[in-house]
Amino acid sequence: MRTILAWPIVFSSVALGACFGSTSDSGISVVRAEGAATEDPSAAERQSKLERLAIETLAADLGVSEDRIAIDSIRALDWRDSSIGCPQPGEAYLQVITPGHRISLRVDGQLHFVHEANGRAFVCRLTKAVGGVTPQRELVFGPQLLEARTDLAARLNVPEAEIRLVSAQSKVWEDASMGCPEPGRHYEPQEVRGYVLRLRHHSREFTYHTDLDRTIPCPGITPD
């Protein structure tokens, strides 16, 4: 067994699936993004460079134009070893904690992941579960997320690219109101499974409640 010191699959284009991180208590991946807006100009510049790096990396890997790529979230974390979150079967890795980022992006509705550390980035693809999170769990709230982002952008009259995912948490609602009952309407008790999605536009955060069919803002949203 070889010991890999660092960057075993930099810019690999072999199709292996998706790569994942930590889980919530419910087993669903919770993605937390860096602040999309900040009063610190240097922090804003660092995030802009990180976004650009991720988009350029994915565009080169897939052979697509950069304008087809949208960023879902940027998650700051410490990689546990020199695999930078992409361990390969049969390989051993140096146990070195390395600060970096995991960036999720979409191309034509398909989810992709770019891992970054020390200013270097690559597309991460794995078919096996990592950290207990399977591809099915990671992708399950994808359609609802796209719908929520489109709805919020329309309500605020801003580009969808400005909307960032803050977190996604599984939820079991007590009835079809999904925690947002309409005045004067009666709801029969029933188990409704869905998600609570938190989105951010600049300094404002918004919450959407979802099931398999609906994605609604809760509470309601005003443009101001």
C-alpha positions as CSV (number, residue, x, y, z in Angstrom):
1,M,0.0,0.0,0.0
2,R,1.4,3.3,-1.0
3,T,1.3,6.4,1.2
4,I,0.0,9.5,-0.7
5,L,1.5,12.7,0.5
6,A,-0.9,15.1,-1.2
7,W,-3.2,15.8,-4.2
8,P,-3.6,12.3,-5.5
9,I,-6.2,13.2,-8.1
10,V,-5.6,16.8,-8.9
11,F,-7.8,17.8,-11.9
12,S,-8.8,14.1,-12.5
13,S,-11.5,13.8,-15.1
14,V,-12.3,10.1,-14.4
15,A,-16.1,9.8,-13.7
16,L,-16.4,8.3,-10.2
17,G,-19.6,9.9,-8.8
18,A,-19.9,12.6,-6.1
19,C,-18.0,13.4,-2.9
20,F,-19.6,14.2,0.4
21,G,-18.9,15.6,3.9
22,S,-20.4,15.5,7.4
23,T,-24.0,14.7,8.3
24,S,-26.7,16.1,10.6
25,D,-28.2,14.0,13.4
26,S,-30.9,12.9,10.9
27,G,-28.3,11.5,8.5
28,I,-28.9,14.2,5.9
29,S,-26.0,16.3,4.8
30,V,-26.0,19.8,6.1
31,V,-24.2,22.3,3.9
32,R,-23.1,25.6,5.5
33,A,-21.8,28.4,3.3
34,E,-19.4,31.2,4.0
35,G,-21.1,34.6,4.1
36,A,-21.9,35.8,0.7
37,A,-21.7,39.4,1.8
38,T,-19.3,40.8,4.4
39,E,-18.1,44.2,5.6
40,D,-14.5,43.0,5.3
41,P,-13.3,43.9,1.8
42,S,-10.4,41.4,2.1
43,A,-12.8,38.6,3.0
44,A,-15.1,39.5,0.0
45,E,-12.1,39.4,-2.3
46,R,-11.0,36.0,-1.0
47,Q,-14.4,34.6,-1.6
48,S,-14.6,36.1,-5.1
49,K,-11.2,34.5,-5.9
50,L,-12.4,31.1,-4.5
51,E,-15.6,31.2,-6.5
52,R,-13.6,32.0,-9.7
53,L,-11.2,29.2,-9.0
54,A,-14.0,26.7,-8.4
55,I,-15.8,27.7,-11.6
56,E,-12.7,27.7,-13.7
57,T,-11.7,24.2,-12.3
58,L,-15.1,22.7,-13.0
59,A,-15.4,24.3,-16.5
60,A,-12.0,22.9,-17.5
61,D,-12.9,19.5,-16.1
62,L,-16.2,19.2,-17.9
63,G,-15.3,21.1,-21.0
64,V,-18.2,23.5,-20.6
65,S,-18.4,27.3,-20.7
66,E,-18.1,29.1,-17.3
67,D,-21.4,30.9,-17.8
68,R,-23.3,27.5,-17.5
69,I,-22.0,27.1,-13.9
70,A,-23.7,28.4,-10.8
71,I,-22.3,28.1,-7.2
72,D,-24.6,26.6,-4.6
73,S,-22.5,26.9,-1.5
74,I,-19.0,27.4,-0.2
75,R,-18.1,25.5,3.0
76,A,-15.0,26.2,4.9
77,L,-13.6,23.1,6.7
78,D,-10.4,21.3,7.7
79,W,-9.5,18.3,5.5
80,R,-8.5,15.4,7.8
81,D,-5.7,14.0,5.6
82,S,-3.8,14.5,2.4
83,S,-6.6,13.1,0.2
84,I,-8.3,16.5,0.6
85,G,-11.7,14.7,1.0
86,C,-11.3,12.4,-2.0
87,P,-9.8,9.1,-0.7
88,Q,-9.2,6.5,-3.4
89,P,-9.6,2.7,-2.8
90,G,-6.4,1.0,-1.8
91,E,-4.5,4.2,-1.0
92,A,-3.1,5.5,2.3
93,Y,-2.9,9.1,3.1
94,L,-0.7,11.3,5.3
95,Q,-2.8,12.3,8.4
96,V,-2.3,16.1,8.1
97,I,-5.1,18.6,8.9
98,T,-5.3,21.1,6.0
99,P,-7.7,24.1,6.0
100,G,-9.7,24.4,2.8
101,H,-13.1,24.6,1.2
102,R,-15.7,22.4,-0.4
103,I,-17.6,24.2,-3.1
104,S,-20.9,22.8,-4.6
105,L,-21.8,23.9,-8.1
106,R,-24.5,23.1,-10.6
107,V,-24.3,22.7,-14.4
108,D,-27.7,22.4,-16.1
109,G,-29.2,21.2,-12.8
110,Q,-26.5,18.6,-12.1
111,L,-24.6,18.9,-8.8
112,H,-20.8,18.9,-8.8
113,F,-18.1,19.4,-6.1
114,V,-14.8,21.1,-6.1
115,H,-12.4,20.7,-3.2
116,E,-9.8,23.3,-2.4
117,A,-6.8,23.6,-0.2
118,N,-3.8,26.0,-0.2
119,G,-5.2,27.8,-3.3
120,R,-5.3,24.6,-5.4
121,A,-8.6,22.9,-6.5
122,F,-9.9,19.8,-8.2
123,V,-13.2,18.2,-9.0
124,C,-14.0,15.5,-6.5
125,R,-16.0,12.4,-7.6
126,L,-16.6,9.3,-5.5
127,T,-19.4,6.7,-5.8
128,K,-19.0,5.3,-2.2
129,A,-20.4,7.0,0.8
130,V,-17.9,9.3,2.6
131,G,-18.6,10.3,6.2
132,G,-21.8,8.3,6.2
133,V,-23.4,10.4,3.4
134,T,-24.6,8.7,0.2
135,P,-25.1,10.4,-3.1
136,Q,-28.9,9.9,-2.7
137,R,-28.9,11.9,0.6
138,E,-26.8,14.7,-0.8
139,L,-28.9,15.1,-4.0
140,V,-32.4,14.6,-2.4
141,F,-33.2,18.2,-1.8
142,G,-31.6,19.4,-5.1
143,P,-34.9,20.0,-7.0
144,Q,-36.4,21.9,-4.0
145,L,-33.3,24.0,-3.8
146,L,-33.4,25.0,-7.4
147,E,-37.1,25.9,-7.0
148,A,-36.4,27.9,-3.9
149,R,-33.6,29.8,-5.5
150,T,-35.6,30.7,-8.6
151,D,-38.6,31.8,-6.5
152,L,-36.4,34.0,-4.2
153,A,-34.6,35.6,-7.1
154,A,-37.9,36.5,-8.7
155,R,-39.3,37.9,-5.5
156,L,-36.3,40.0,-4.9
157,N,-35.8,40.8,-8.6
158,V,-32.1,39.8,-8.4
159,P,-30.0,37.3,-10.5
160,E,-30.2,33.7,-9.2
161,A,-26.4,33.6,-9.1
162,E,-26.6,36.0,-6.1
163,I,-28.6,33.5,-4.0
164,R,-26.5,31.3,-1.7
165,L,-27.5,28.1,0.2
166,V,-26.8,28.5,3.9
167,S,-28.1,25.1,5.1
168,A,-30.5,22.2,4.4
169,Q,-32.0,20.2,7.2
170,S,-34.5,17.3,6.9
171,K,-37.8,17.8,8.7
172,V,-41.0,15.9,9.4
173,W,-44.0,18.2,9.4
174,E,-47.1,17.5,11.5
175,D,-49.5,18.3,8.6
176,A,-49.6,19.6,5.0
177,S,-49.1,23.2,6.1
178,M,-45.4,22.4,6.6
179,G,-45.3,24.7,9.5
180,C,-46.7,27.6,7.5
181,P,-50.5,27.4,7.9
182,E,-52.7,29.6,5.8
183,P,-55.2,31.7,7.8
184,G,-58.7,30.1,8.0
185,R,-57.6,26.8,6.5
186,H,-57.9,23.5,8.3
187,Y,-55.2,20.8,8.0
188,E,-55.7,17.2,8.9
189,P,-52.8,15.7,11.0
190,Q,-50.5,13.7,8.8
191,E,-46.7,13.0,8.5
192,V,-45.2,15.1,5.8
193,R,-41.5,14.7,5.1
194,G,-39.4,17.5,3.7
195,Y,-36.6,20.0,4.3
196,V,-35.9,23.4,5.8
197,L,-33.7,25.4,3.4
198,R,-32.0,28.5,4.4
199,L,-30.9,30.9,1.6
200,R,-28.9,34.1,1.7
201,H,-28.9,37.2,-0.5
202,H,-26.2,39.6,0.7
203,S,-26.9,40.2,4.4
204,R,-30.5,38.9,4.4
205,E,-31.4,35.2,5.0
206,F,-34.6,33.5,4.0
207,T,-36.2,30.2,4.9
208,Y,-38.1,27.8,2.7
209,H,-40.1,24.8,3.7
210,T,-40.5,21.9,1.3
211,D,-42.0,18.5,0.7
212,L,-41.7,16.4,-2.4
213,D,-44.1,18.6,-4.4
214,R,-44.0,22.1,-2.9
215,T,-41.4,24.7,-1.9
216,I,-42.7,27.7,0.0
217,P,-41.1,30.7,1.8
218,C,-41.8,30.6,5.5
219,P,-42.3,33.2,6.8
220,G,-43.4,35.2,3.7
221,I,-40.9,37.4,1.9
222,T,-41.0,41.1,1.1
223,P,-38.7,42.8,-1.4
224,D,-37.3,45.2,1.2
